[in-house]
Amino acid sequence: MVLVESVGRGLDVLRIVNERADQNLSEISSAVGLPRGTSYRLLITLEAAGLVERIDSGYRVTQGVCGLSHGFDDDWVEAVANPIVRDLGESLHWPITLSEHYAGHVVVRMNTDMDSSMTLEPVRIGTRISMLGTAAGRILLAYASPAKQRSLIEYVRVSQSPLRADIGGQFGEIAALIKARGYDIMTTPKGRQTALAVPVLNDQGLAVAALAVRYFNVAMTPDEALRRLMPSLAASADAIGRGLLAWGRTAH
């Protein structure tokens, strides 16, 4: 039997991180008995796979580890967000999407695409979309902790196109603008729709998810969209955040 040593080392690192959250690189390296450089490369790999995340100087496992033992099943979406998002979709009529960060991408957790008559191209639940090229992704980046933001941008730089890397290098200014106004608005990749996104915040003011609405560009200007859609969108995101706090999910 031939064993793949690097896989075993990666699993050892994952076990150590799982045993105690917020250990730094030196602590993990010492516990697993590997050089710092090797431990760092394994941690970056686990982070890219969505199993580990870096918070300030420490590391912790993510909800992605749930998928190692059974199908990914995080029922906060069903328990807290689903009724609020459904009500918002019925009120605005435009398609609504709830997304969160996972493995360097934005992952669609739920939407009202199939319920809206104004859906141009339905997006499937579980679809991964760009972190830097979408309003929802930029919301999640802007409202991440500084260390997590740097880590995510570093991942995008090495894994996506040079264009994305250039945008990533300028993201500090973009993040400041997004947080100052409390939303992001971007034309969708194919250019016929615009997405308006706001953060769902935890008790630390960090983004747990992004709530977005898509509308046809010919239907209204961005200023009109802000006036007509933003109040309900922001109120719904706030309601989800309060619901998550009551439900017991305070960090992401």
Secondary structure, 3 states (H helix, E strand, C coil): CCCCHHHHHHHHHHHHHHHCCCECHHHHHHHHCCCHHHHHHHHHHHHHCCCEEEECCEEEECHHHHHHCCCCCCCHHHHHHHHHHHHHHHHHCCCEEEEEEECCEEEEEEECHHHCCCCCCCCCCCCEECCCCCHHHHHHHHCCCHHHHHHHHHHHHHHCCHHHHHHHHCHHHHHHHHHHHCCEEEECCCCCEEEEEEEEECCCCCEEEEEEEEEECCCCCHHHHHHHHHHHHHHHHHHHHHHHHHHCCCCC
